[in-house]
């Protein structure tokens, strides 16, 4: 027997053992590799993480001293409870690793404190919960999970459409209208489509949000959601869905075909605005008054939740529209507005110019991400979703509605994830 053969038999157990050890090490180190790769080959990210950790440590120390502060005119225990709550919110906002969201949270807390906690407590808590939802999405969702989430969102839309059909047929076991002021009370079923949104306008917004996301699965089936949008009426929803669809087609088909489809869609929309639903210009009067009043507090605004309030020390009036008078010129009816139905005016009125600038910074951040991103189907569709949000917010307030915020915030976070 040759010496090399003898050596081979002797070394074979060691070779097998070495392979098994290497396999075990590979299995154990697999979860750590992305972290090591990130730290070694992305020094900017590593430095940014170190800076964030230092900022949080400084915040914890400052919190210790700040927590013992006293607010003039308030009981000590009540003041320190507010300080504890607001300081914790600001500290948590650092974890999202998005400077614009951190600034918005900090500015919200500052405004709540500036106006001596007289209004805006629900705003602070809702913004904080939205921040948590954003953070949870960023730490748990990866690129491959986006399509999975969107599938369930489309299922949610389908369920709403089915229930809207039931409502059109005259049956509604959940949302029924009641006029308690009428003699004996009047109870009737809804005969207009609203699904589980309880409002046909919000239902139309939901369909508009769903149209760009449906293009992930079928580009040419997505316009079918224009049908429930038309039935529910709402020109801003129809406009937003159409513009978002044209935007998505720009990245998915050749230019000549895109121009042709854009012309066809533009011509097809004319009958809708002429015979189905035209823009409601009556809101311009309230918008004009609100913009005039923002000149009194341009930097800080009037404070959180101040638009609808008429019992604040610095604001004791409300905004109304469609006021009706009798023959003696006495007011007999009016519509009191608790919201200007315009997100941008709401920001300027209640968060001031600083809040608007923070939002502009965040939108520029989103635009920069899209410009640098690879235009995957999911990325373009989510960009269309963001575009729908920006358009419908001209005449609505989707992020102020909890039933819509629960999916708007995660989808915004997923847009950022898809761009990275």
Secondary structure as UniProt FT lines:
FT   HELIX           3..41
FT   HELIX           43..66
FT   TURN            67..68
FT   TURN            72..73
FT   HELIX           76..93
FT   HELIX           94..96
FT   HELIX           99..114
FT   TURN            115..117
FT   HELIX           121..140
FT   HELIX           143..168
FT   TURN            169..170
FT   STRAND          176..179
FT   TURN            180..181
FT   TURN            183..184
FT   STRAND          186..189
FT   TURN            195..198
FT   HELIX           200..214
FT   TURN            215..217
FT   TURN            219..221
FT   HELIX           222..224
FT   HELIX           225..232
FT   HELIX           235..252
FT   HELIX           255..271
FT   HELIX           272..276
FT   TURN            281..282
FT   HELIX           283..294
FT   TURN            295..300
FT   TURN            304..305
FT   TURN            313..314
FT   STRAND          319..325
FT   TURN            327..328
FT   STRAND          331..337
FT   HELIX           343..350
FT   HELIX           352..372
FT   HELIX           377..392
FT   TURN            393..395
FT   HELIX           398..400
FT   HELIX           402..419
//
